[in-house]
Amino acid sequence: MTRTAIRLLIVFWLPFSSAAWLPAQSLSADRFLDGLSSHPVGEQLELQQTGEIYQALIVAPASEVERVVPAVLRYARPGNQANVRAHALGFLLAITARPDGADLLSSKSEEISSLLSDVDPNIQTSIAGTIEILMMQPATNTKPYVVALTAAIQDRRTPQDVIVERMIPPLLTYGRDDPRVAAAALAFVHRGDLTASTRSALVNTLSSVPDLPEGVNRYLVERLDDSDPHVRGVAVVAYPDSTTAYHAAAKGRVERMATDPREDPRVRELAKEAIEGKTSSNPNIDLPPYTQHDR
């Protein structure tokens, strides 16, 4: 795992750690980023200082946070050193997590959404997570984010797992009324290069999202007939947990799978449990492995 990926993982973990909190007056995200871009301070000290600043950003007065937002966004852009960008993205996430984060960043939606086009999957994952948090807030103008997410899921360079785990769920939640969103989502799910793991993740993730476009919901139900038994198993397990249109549409197919002698016996057993209403698979019954040629 790269140093950038490690740092991005750390900033997600830091709010729950017991690291020391800086007093508000010690907030210096901009000075830290300025200095780090010119003079590396060593990885251990670098991460320690990042953690302190991250947590200070969460509790600092809004005026102090507003002061450093331009620097944070400037250093998050492509062209900066990878480690400096990772720290800047962590600081951006801290600001986003504040109760007033959406207000502080409301005028920066275009700039934040532009970062989603980055070719680094770690950067894309971090930005998509930040955008999802912002889109949940009433103060956020979601339109720039909907446009950026729609473009990202249509870009073949965007990793499939990032699209499924970080992009499509908020896009179909907050952009469901936009026909361009539905078209882009349908185009993605019907791509011929989707791996079995991507197809599994789609049904696992989207089966709980309400008011999906009809074509997307139909695609999820079709995973019960997927060529890969693992995907079929995941689709079966998703059935009792779902309270959306997927549950109603999948009911008849799951019932038939429970008695189908041609079905993989592990999937058939999962189907029996599903129609009994069990909301998770029996730990003693393993999902079939992915087929070797399609992962």
Rosetta blueprint (number, residue, H / E / L):
1 M L
2 T L
3 R H
4 T H
5 A H
6 I H
7 R H
8 L H
9 L H
10 I H
11 V H
12 F H
13 W H
14 L H
15 P H
16 F H
17 S L
18 S L
19 A L
20 A L
21 W L
22 L L
23 P L
24 A H
25 Q H
26 S H
27 L L
28 S L
29 A H
30 D H
31 R H
32 F H
33 L H
34 D H
35 G H
36 L H
37 S H
38 S H
39 H L
40 P L
41 V L
42 G L
43 E H
44 Q H
45 L H
46 E H
47 L H
48 Q H
49 Q H
50 T H
51 G H
52 E H
53 I H
54 Y H
55 Q H
56 A H
57 L H
58 I H
59 V H
60 A L
61 P L
62 A H
63 S H
64 E H
65 V H
66 E H
67 R H
68 V H
69 V H
70 P H
71 A H
72 V H
73 L H
74 R H
75 Y H
76 A H
77 R L
78 P L
79 G L
80 N L
81 Q L
82 A H
83 N H
84 V H
85 R H
86 A H
87 H H
88 A H
89 L H
90 G H
91 F H
92 L H
93 L H
94 A H
95 I H
96 T H
97 A H
98 R L
99 P L
100 D L
101 G H
102 A H
103 D H
104 L H
105 L L
106 S H
107 S H
108 K H
109 S H
110 E H
111 E H
112 I H
113 S H
114 S H
115 L H
116 L H
117 S H
118 D L
119 V L
120 D L
121 P H
122 N H
123 I H
124 Q H
125 T H
126 S H
127 I H
128 A H
129 G H
130 T H
131 I H
132 E H
133 I H
134 L H
135 M H
136 M L
137 Q L
138 P L
139 A L
140 T L
141 N L
142 T L
143 K H
144 P H
145 Y H
146 V H
147 V H
148 A H
149 L H
150 T H
151 A H
152 A H
153 I H
154 Q H
155 D L
156 R L
157 R L
158 T L
159 P L
160 Q H
161 D H
162 V H
163 I H
164 V H
165 E H
166 R H
167 M H
168 I H
169 P H
170 P H
171 L H
172 L H
173 T H
174 Y H
175 G L
176 R L
177 D L
178 D L
179 P H
180 R H
181 V H
182 A H
183 A H
184 A H
185 A H
186 L H
187 A H
188 F H
189 V H
190 H L
191 R L
192 G L
193 D L
194 L L
195 T L
196 A H
197 S H
198 T H
199 R H
200 S H
201 A H
202 L H
203 V H
204 N H
205 T H
206 L H
207 S L
208 S L
209 V L
210 P L
211 D L
212 L L
213 P L
214 E H
215 G H
216 V H
217 N H
218 R H
219 Y H
220 L H
221 V H
222 E H
223 R H
224 L H
225 D H
226 D L
227 S L
228 D L
229 P H
230 H H
231 V H
232 R H
233 G H
234 V H
235 A H
236 V H
237 V H
238 A H
239 Y H
240 P H
241 D H
242 S L
243 T L
244 T L
245 A H
246 Y H
247 H H
248 A H
249 A H
250 A H
251 K H
252 G H
253 R H
254 V H
255 E H
256 R H
257 M H
258 A L
259 T L
260 D L
261 P L
262 R L
263 E L
264 D L
265 P H
266 R H
267 V H
268 R H
269 E H
270 L H
271 A H
272 K H
273 E H
274 A H
275 I H
276 E L
277 G L
278 K L
279 T L
280 S L
281 S L
282 N L
283 P L
284 N L
285 I L
286 D L
287 L L
288 P L
289 P L
290 Y L
291 T L
292 Q L
293 H L
294 D L
295 R L
